[in-house]
């Protein structure tokens, strides 16, 4: 899964981890262009 980087808006972040937080699925991403890391609820 990929997601647009909220930091540089150029790169497509690669999913590095998927987990459950407070009963909801969450995925962690990292941008290959700027190394920004972020989490998104799924």
PQR file of N, CA, C, O and H, with PARSE charges and radii, in Angstrom:
ATOM      1  N   UNK A   1       0.844  -1.168   0.000 -0.4000 1.5000
ATOM      2  CA  UNK A   1       0.000   0.000   0.000 -0.0000 2.0000
ATOM      3  C   UNK A   1       0.894   1.237   0.000  0.5500 1.7000
ATOM      4  O   UNK A   1       1.962   1.245   0.611 -0.5500 1.4000
ATOM      5  N   UNK A   2       0.443   2.275  -0.690 -0.4000 1.5000
ATOM      6  CA  UNK A   2       1.184   3.534  -0.758 -0.0000 2.0000
ATOM      7  C   UNK A   2       0.254   4.682  -0.399  0.5500 1.7000
ATOM      8  O   UNK A   2      -0.964   4.583  -0.547 -0.5500 1.4000
ATOM      9  H   UNK A   2      -0.425   2.268  -1.186  0.4000 1.0000
ATOM     10  N   UNK A   3       0.845   5.774   0.074 -0.4000 1.5000
ATOM     11  CA  UNK A   3       0.078   6.976   0.412 -0.0000 2.0000
ATOM     12  C   UNK A   3       0.933   8.201   0.103  0.5500 1.7000
ATOM     13  O   UNK A   3       2.150   8.182   0.284 -0.5500 1.4000
ATOM     14  H   UNK A   3       1.834   5.856   0.194  0.4000 1.0000
ATOM     15  N   UNK A   4       0.288   9.258  -0.363 -0.4000 1.5000
ATOM     16  CA  UNK A   4       1.001  10.498  -0.693 -0.0000 2.0000
ATOM     17  C   UNK A   4       1.574  11.118   0.572  0.5500 1.7000
ATOM     18  O   UNK A   4       0.894  11.207   1.594 -0.5500 1.4000
ATOM     19  H   UNK A   4      -0.701   9.273  -0.511  0.4000 1.0000
ATOM     20  N   UNK A   5       2.827  11.544   0.497 -0.4000 1.5000
ATOM     21  CA  UNK A   5       3.519  12.125   1.645 -0.0000 2.0000
ATOM     22  C   UNK A   5       2.912  13.483   2.004  0.5500 1.7000
ATOM     23  O   UNK A   5       2.827  14.361   1.145 -0.5500 1.4000
ATOM     24  H   UNK A   5       3.380  11.472  -0.333  0.4000 1.0000
ATOM     25  N   UNK A   6       2.485  13.670   3.271 -0.4000 1.5000
ATOM     26  CA  UNK A   6       1.923  14.961   3.673 -0.0000 2.0000
ATOM     27  C   UNK A   6       2.987  16.038   3.880  0.5500 1.7000
ATOM     28  O   UNK A   6       2.657  17.215   4.029 -0.5500 1.4000
ATOM     29  H   UNK A   6       2.554  12.956   3.968  0.4000 1.0000
ATOM     30  N   UNK A   7       4.250  15.645   3.889 -0.4000 1.5000
ATOM     31  CA  UNK A   7       5.341  16.595   4.113 -0.0000 2.0000
ATOM     32  C   UNK A   7       5.797  17.238   2.805  0.5500 1.7000
ATOM     33  O   UNK A   7       5.847  18.464   2.701 -0.5500 1.4000
ATOM     34  H   UNK A   7       4.518  14.690   3.767  0.4000 1.0000
ATOM     35  N   UNK A   8       6.127  16.426   1.816 -0.4000 1.5000
ATOM     36  CA  UNK A   8       6.650  16.976   0.558 -0.0000 2.0000
ATOM     37  C   UNK A   8       5.614  16.946  -0.571  0.5500 1.7000
ATOM     38  O   UNK A   8       5.812  17.598  -1.596 -0.5500 1.4000
ATOM     39  H   UNK A   8       6.087  15.431   1.900  0.4000 1.0000
ATOM     40  N   UNK A   9       4.524  16.209  -0.405 -0.4000 1.5000
ATOM     41  CA  UNK A   9       3.459  16.070  -1.404 -0.0000 2.0000
ATOM     42  C   UNK A   9       3.955  15.563  -2.750  0.5500 1.7000
ATOM     43  O   UNK A   9       3.223  15.626  -3.738 -0.5500 1.4000
ATOM     44  H   UNK A   9       4.363  15.680   0.428  0.4000 1.0000
ATOM     45  N   UNK A  10       5.167  15.069  -2.807 -0.4000 1.5000
ATOM     46  CA  UNK A  10       5.730  14.557  -4.050 -0.0000 2.0000
ATOM     47  C   UNK A  10       5.843  13.039  -4.023  0.5500 1.7000
ATOM     48  O   UNK A  10       5.432  12.349  -4.956 -0.5500 1.4000
ATOM     49  H   UNK A  10       5.762  15.018  -2.005  0.4000 1.0000
ATOM     50  N   UNK A  11       6.406  12.541  -2.936 -0.4000 1.5000
ATOM     51  CA  UNK A  11       6.679  11.112  -2.846 -0.0000 2.0000
ATOM     52  C   UNK A  11       5.463  10.295  -2.459  0.5500 1.7000
ATOM     53  O   UNK A  11       4.511  10.798  -1.862 -0.5500 1.4000
ATOM     54  H   UNK A  11       6.740  13.102  -2.179  0.4000 1.0000
ATOM     55  N   UNK A  12       5.521   9.022  -2.816 -0.4000 1.5000
ATOM     56  CA  UNK A  12       4.514   8.070  -2.386 -0.0000 2.0000
ATOM     57  C   UNK A  12       5.145   7.224  -1.301  0.5500 1.7000
ATOM     58  O   UNK A  12       6.079   6.463  -1.553 -0.5500 1.4000
ATOM     59  H   UNK A  12       6.294   8.614  -3.301  0.4000 1.0000
ATOM     60  N   UNK A  13       4.633   7.361  -0.103 -0.4000 1.5000
ATOM     61  CA  UNK A  13       5.189   6.640   1.030 -0.0000 2.0000
ATOM     62  C   UNK A  13       4.911   5.155   0.959  0.5500 1.7000
ATOM     63  O   UNK A  13       3.841   4.730   0.523 -0.5500 1.4000
ATOM     64  H   UNK A  13       3.875   7.979   0.101  0.4000 1.0000
ATOM     65  N   UNK A  14       5.874   4.377   1.388 -0.4000 1.5000
ATOM     66  CA  UNK A  14       5.743   2.929   1.455 -0.0000 2.0000
ATOM     67  C   UNK A  14       5.235   2.544   2.835  0.5500 1.7000
ATOM     68  O   UNK A  14       5.688   3.088   3.842 -0.5500 1.4000
ATOM     69  H   UNK A  14       6.743   4.723   1.742  0.4000 1.0000
ATOM     70  N   UNK A  15       4.294   1.607   2.882 -0.4000 1.5000
ATOM     71  CA  UNK A  15       3.810   1.112   4.173 -0.0000 2.0000
ATOM     72  C   UNK A  15       4.908   0.290   4.827  0.5500 1.7000
ATOM     73  O   UNK A  15       5.458  -0.625   4.215 -0.5500 1.4000
ATOM     74  H   UNK A  15       3.927   1.165   2.063  0.4000 1.0000
ATOM     75  N   UNK A  16       5.226   0.623   6.081 -0.4000 1.5000
ATOM     76  CA  UNK A  16       6.274  -0.098   6.798 -0.0000 2.0000
ATOM     77  C   UNK A  16       5.725  -0.924   7.953  0.5500 1.7000
ATOM     78  O   UNK A  16       6.407  -1.815   8.460 -0.5500 1.4000
ATOM     79  H   UNK A  16       4.779   1.367   6.579  0.4000 1.0000
ATOM     80  N   UNK A  17       4.488  -0.632   8.374 -0.4000 1.5000
ATOM     81  CA  UNK A  17       3.912  -1.371   9.497 -0.0000 2.0000
ATOM     82  C   UNK A  17       2.402  -1.199   9.502  0.5500 1.7000
ATOM     83  O   UNK A  17       1.888  -0.152   9.109 -0.5500 1.4000
ATOM     84  H   UNK A  17       3.934   0.091   7.962  0.4000 1.0000
ATOM     85  N   UNK A  18       1.693  -2.228   9.947 -0.4000 1.5000
ATOM     86  CA  UNK A  18       0.243  -2.174  10.089 -0.0000 2.0000
ATOM     87  C   UNK A  18      -0.093  -2.755  11.455  0.5500 1.7000
ATOM     88  O   UNK A  18       0.425  -3.808  11.828 -0.5500 1.4000
ATOM     89  H   UNK A  18       2.110  -3.079  10.266  0.4000 1.0000
ATOM     90  N   UNK A  19      -0.965  -2.069  12.211 -0.4000 1.5000
ATOM     91  CA  UNK A  19      -1.292  -2.510  13.564 -0.0000 2.0000
ATOM     92  C   UNK A  19      -2.676  -1.998  13.951  0.5500 1.7000
ATOM     93  O   UNK A  19      -3.298  -1.241  13.205 -0.5500 1.4000
ATOM     94  H   UNK A  19      -1.386  -1.213  11.909  0.4000 1.0000
ATOM     95  N   UNK A  20      -3.149  -2.414  15.117 -0.4000 1.5000
ATOM     96  CA  UNK A  20      -4.446  -1.978  15.632 -0.0000 2.0000
ATOM     97  C   UNK A  20      -4.212  -1.083  16.838  0.5500 1.7000
ATOM     98  O   UNK A  20      -3.476  -1.442  17.757 -0.5500 1.4000
ATOM     99  H   UNK A  20      -2.644  -3.029  15.723  0.4000 1.0000
ATOM    100  N   UNK A  21      -4.844   0.084  16.829 -0.4000 1.5000
ATOM    101  CA  UNK A  21      -4.751   1.033  17.934 -0.0000 2.0000
ATOM    102  C   UNK A  21      -6.162   1.419  18.355  0.5500 1.7000
ATOM    103  O   UNK A  21      -6.933   1.931  17.543 -0.5500 1.4000
ATOM    104  H   UNK A  21      -5.442   0.376  16.082  0.4000 1.0000
ATOM    105  N   UNK A  22      -6.501   1.182  19.601 -0.4000 1.5000
ATOM    106  CA  UNK A  22      -7.845   1.475  20.121 -0.0000 2.0000
ATOM    107  C   UNK A  22      -8.934   0.818  19.279  0.5500 1.7000
ATOM    108  O   UNK A  22     -10.002   1.397  19.082 -0.5500 1.4000
ATOM    109  H   UNK A  22      -5.875   0.766  20.261  0.4000 1.0000
ATOM    110  N   UNK A  23      -8.665  -0.386  18.782 -0.4000 1.5000
ATOM    111  CA  UNK A  23      -9.645  -1.138  18.012 -0.0000 2.0000
ATOM    112  C   UNK A  23      -9.731  -0.770  16.547  0.5500 1.7000
ATOM    113  O   UNK A  23     -10.534  -1.354  15.819 -0.5500 1.4000
ATOM    114  H   UNK A  23      -7.797  -0.856  18.942  0.4000 1.0000
ATOM    115  N   UNK A  24      -8.921   0.192  16.085 -0.4000 1.5000
ATOM    116  CA  UNK A  24      -8.942   0.615  14.682 -0.0000 2.0000
ATOM    117  C   UNK A  24      -7.611   0.293  14.011  0.5500 1.7000
ATOM    118  O   UNK A  24      -6.555   0.471  14.618 -0.5500 1.4000
ATOM    119  H   UNK A  24      -8.269   0.666  16.677  0.4000 1.0000
ATOM    120  N   UNK A  25      -7.652  -0.184  12.748 -0.4000 1.5000
ATOM    121  CA  UNK A  25      -6.407  -0.462  12.039 -0.0000 2.0000
ATOM    122  C   UNK A  25      -5.683   0.833  11.654  0.5500 1.7000
ATOM    123  O   UNK A  25      -6.307   1.816  11.255 -0.5500 1.4000
ATOM    124  H   UNK A  25      -8.510  -0.327  12.256  0.4000 1.0000
ATOM    125  N   UNK A  26      -4.365   0.809  11.784 -0.4000 1.5000
ATOM    126  CA  UNK A  26      -3.513   1.958  11.470 -0.0000 2.0000
ATOM    127  C   UNK A  26      -2.317   1.447  10.671  0.5500 1.7000
ATOM    128  O   UNK A  26      -1.828   0.345  10.917 -0.5500 1.4000
ATOM    129  H   UNK A  26      -3.858   0.010  12.108  0.4000 1.0000
ATOM    130  N   UNK A  27      -1.850   2.245   9.721 -0.4000 1.5000
ATOM    131  CA  UNK A  27      -0.660   1.896   8.950 -0.0000 2.0000
ATOM    132  C   UNK A  27       0.368   3.015   9.074  0.5500 1.7000
ATOM    133  O   UNK A  27       0.026   4.196   9.010 -0.5500 1.4000
ATOM    134  H   UNK A  27      -2.247   3.141   9.522  0.4000 1.0000
ATOM    135  N   UNK A  28       1.627   2.632   9.253 -0.4000 1.5000
ATOM    136  CA  UNK A  28       2.741   3.581   9.275 -0.0000 2.0000
ATOM    137  C   UNK A  28       3.382   3.603   7.899  0.5500 1.7000
ATOM    138  O   UNK A  28       3.544   2.566   7.256 -0.5500 1.4000
ATOM    139  H   UNK A  28       1.904   1.673   9.306  0.4000 1.0000
ATOM    140  N   UNK A  29       3.746   4.801   7.456 -0.4000 1.5000
ATOM    141  CA  UNK A  29       4.368   4.987   6.150 -0.0000 2.0000
ATOM    142  C   UNK A  29       5.656   5.774   6.293  0.5500 1.7000
ATOM    143  O   UNK A  29       5.842   6.503   7.267 -0.5500 1.4000
ATOM    144  H   UNK A  29       3.614   5.644   7.978  0.4000 1.0000
ATOM    145  N   UNK A  30       6.555   5.624   5.309 -0.4000 1.5000
ATOM    146  CA  UNK A  30       7.769   6.434   5.238 -0.0000 2.0000
ATOM    147  C   UNK A  30       7.958   6.857   3.777  0.5500 1.7000
ATOM    148  O   UNK A  30       7.787   6.059   2.856 -0.5500 1.4000
ATOM    149  H   UNK A  30       6.404   5.031   4.518  0.4000 1.0000
ATOM    150  N   UNK A  31       8.316   8.131   3.588 -0.4000 1.5000
ATOM    151  CA  UNK A  31       8.522   8.673   2.245 -0.0000 2.0000
ATOM    152  C   UNK A  31       9.953   8.403   1.789  0.5500 1.7000
ATOM    153  O   UNK A  31      10.892   8.758   2.501 -0.5500 1.4000
ATOM    154  H   UNK A  31       8.456   8.780   4.336  0.4000 1.0000
ATOM    155  N   UNK A  32      10.146   7.787   0.627 -0.4000 1.5000
ATOM    156  CA  UNK A  32      11.496   7.530   0.133 -0.0000 2.0000
ATOM    157  C   UNK A  32      12.209   8.803  -0.335  0.5500 1.7000
ATOM    158  O   UNK A  32      13.435   8.819  -0.447 -0.5500 1.4000
ATOM    159  H   UNK A  32       9.382   7.498   0.049  0.4000 1.0000
ATOM    160  N   UNK A  33      11.445   9.871  -0.608 -0.4000 1.5000
ATOM    161  CA  UNK A  33      12.048  11.110  -1.099 -0.0000 2.0000
ATOM    162  C   UNK A  33      12.575  12.000   0.027  0.5500 1.7000
ATOM    163  O   UNK A  33      13.676  12.542  -0.071 -0.5500 1.4000
ATOM    164  H   UNK A  33      10.449   9.858  -0.517  0.4000 1.0000
ATOM    165  N   UNK A  34      11.775  12.154   1.115 -0.4000 1.5000
ATOM    166  CA  UNK A  34      12.181  13.093   2.169 -0.0000 2.0000
ATOM    167  C   UNK A  34      12.343  12.428   3.542  0.5500 1.7000
ATOM    168  O   UNK A  34      12.651  13.109   4.520 -0.5500 1.4000
ATOM    169  H   UNK A  34      10.880  11.715   1.195  0.4000 1.0000
ATOM    170  N   UNK A  35      12.138  11.107   3.626 -0.4000 1.5000
ATOM    171  CA  UNK A  35      12.282  10.326   4.867 -0.0000 2.0000
ATOM    172  C   UNK A  35      11.261  10.679   5.946  0.5500 1.7000
ATOM    173  O   UNK A  35      11.436  10.294   7.102 -0.5500 1.4000
ATOM    174  H   UNK A  35      11.888  10.554   2.832  0.4000 1.0000
ATOM    175  N   UNK A  36      10.209  11.397   5.594 -0.4000 1.5000
ATOM    176  CA  UNK A  36       9.151  11.715   6.565 -0.0000 2.0000
ATOM    177  C   UNK A  36       8.391  10.436   6.914  0.5500 1.7000
ATOM    178  O   UNK A  36       8.123   9.612   6.040 -0.5500 1.4000
ATOM    179  H   UNK A  36      10.067  11.709   4.655  0.4000 1.0000
ATOM    180  N   UNK A  37       8.046  10.270   8.194 -0.4000 1.5000
ATOM    181  CA  UNK A  37       7.268   9.125   8.653 -0.0000 2.0000
ATOM    182  C   UNK A  37       5.938   9.620   9.195  0.5500 1.7000
ATOM    183  O   UNK A  37       5.887  10.645   9.875 -0.5500 1.4000
ATOM    184  H   UNK A  37       8.264  10.939   8.905  0.4000 1.0000
ATOM    185  N   UNK A  38       4.847   8.891   8.897 -0.4000 1.5000
ATOM    186  CA  UNK A  38       3.531   9.262   9.397 -0.0000 2.0000
ATOM    187  C   UNK A  38       2.646   8.025   9.500  0.5500 1.7000
ATOM    188  O   UNK A  38       2.958   6.967   8.952 -0.5500 1.4000
ATOM    189  H   UNK A  38       4.889   8.058   8.345  0.4000 1.0000
ATOM    190  N   UNK A  39       1.535   8.186  10.215 -0.4000 1.5000
ATOM    191  CA  UNK A  39       0.576   7.105  10.405 -0.0000 2.0000
ATOM    192  C   UNK A  39      -0.779   7.540   9.857  0.5500 1.7000
ATOM    193  O   UNK A  39      -1.155   8.708   9.952 -0.5500 1.4000
ATOM    194  H   UNK A  39       1.282   9.045  10.660  0.4000 1.0000
ATOM    195  N   UNK A  40      -1.503   6.586   9.285 -0.4000 1.5000
ATOM    196  CA  UNK A  40      -2.844   6.847   8.766 -0.0000 2.0000
ATOM    197  C   UNK A  40      -3.804   5.785   9.276  0.5500 1.7000
ATOM    198  O   UNK A  40      -3.484   4.596   9.246 -0.5500 1.4000
ATOM    199  H   UNK A  40      -1.198   5.637   9.208  0.4000 1.0000
ATOM    200  N   UNK A  41      -4.982   6.201   9.746 -0.4000 1.5000
ATOM    201  CA  UNK A  41      -5.997   5.204  10.088 -0.0000 2.0000
ATOM    202  C   UNK A  41      -6.529   4.588   8.795  0.5500 1.7000
ATOM    203  O   UNK A  41      -6.653   5.268   7.776 -0.5500 1.4000
ATOM    204  H   UNK A  41      -5.242   7.166   9.770  0.4000 1.0000
ATOM    205  N   UNK A  42      -6.836   3.320   8.847 -0.4000 1.5000
ATOM    206  CA  UNK A  42      -7.343   2.636   7.650 -0.0000 2.0000
ATOM    207  C   UNK A  42      -8.842   2.438   7.724  0.5500 1.7000
ATOM    208  O   UNK A  42      -9.437   1.879   6.802 -0.5500 1.4000
ATOM    209  H   UNK A  42      -6.736   2.767   9.675  0.4000 1.0000
TER
END
